[in-house]
Amino acid sequence: MPAKKKIIILGAEGMLGKAACGLFSTHYDVFPFDMDDFDIRDDKELRSRISDIKPRLTLNCAAYTNVDGCEKNRDLAFEVNGFAPGVIASVCREFSVYFIHFGTDYIFSGEKSSEYTEEDEPEPLSVYGRSKLEGEKRVLSAGGNSLIARTSWLYGPFGKNFIASIIEAAKEKGEISVVNDQVGRPTFTYDLLKCVEWLADKKVTGVIHACNSGRCSWFDFASAAIRFKGIAANVRAITSEKLNRPAKRPKNSVLSITKLASMGYRIRPWEDALKEYIKKYL
């Protein structure tokens, strides 16, 4: 029996990282690392790990994803989301290791009336968006075989996420308020990772959007979750201005998945993914 291909998963204790460790373990020999193991900004330590393990693939699931927190901690955001991905990409290029990094819809301004393609010019509104864009630039400029998988509105087991919080609040209060003027594509972690595994098998490079199909507002997303869970709660629509959060969000962050579909891969509708998540994990 041939030996399994090796994969290094960075940020292995996060929501995406834990899901990745489970999914990739069926076809790969997984080597998970998180912040307690070593600092991903340390190129010497990273070089040592990659040299010892000799992976086929390195997957970077590590990120500072607290969008509002990034506004207060700009330096940390740019270190983790901007600088570190470039370090990882450079070390992977040095050892000829295929590298996958995750991007975000929040690099766009939200002013476009149609879907954002991979070629559209980014105009981030927040520190989080700017730091993630810096990470993309550094990964691409490092050269090597790298893929940036941009995704949006990520949720799943193993950590805090919008849907879990909404359902908990609905059960406790019976009424919740959710913004209705931001539109995007909710994406289930496992659907994203299955797509990424498919892309990895083909060694796709560059930038590609990977999200569940369909679109909705946060209000629609929350309302569907409450309905699928069977909770008798009132979901009230409010504006982003009324919510008044520290970081500005794009009003339209729908990522086009036409390029992915043209390659022969289709991701199921967000409603189907949400039903599975709620049934299995909540």
PyMOL commands that set and color helices and strands:
alter all, ss='L'
color gray80, all
select helices_A, chain A and resi 15-24+43-53+67-72+74-94+105-107+127-141+162-173+189-201+218-229+240-243+258-262+270-281
alter helices_A, ss='H'
color red, helices_A
select strands_A, chain A and resi 5-10+28-33+57-60+98-104+146-151+154-155+175-179+183-184+187-188+206-209+216-217+234-238
alter strands_A, ss='S'
color yellow, strands_A
deselect
rebuild
show_as cartoon
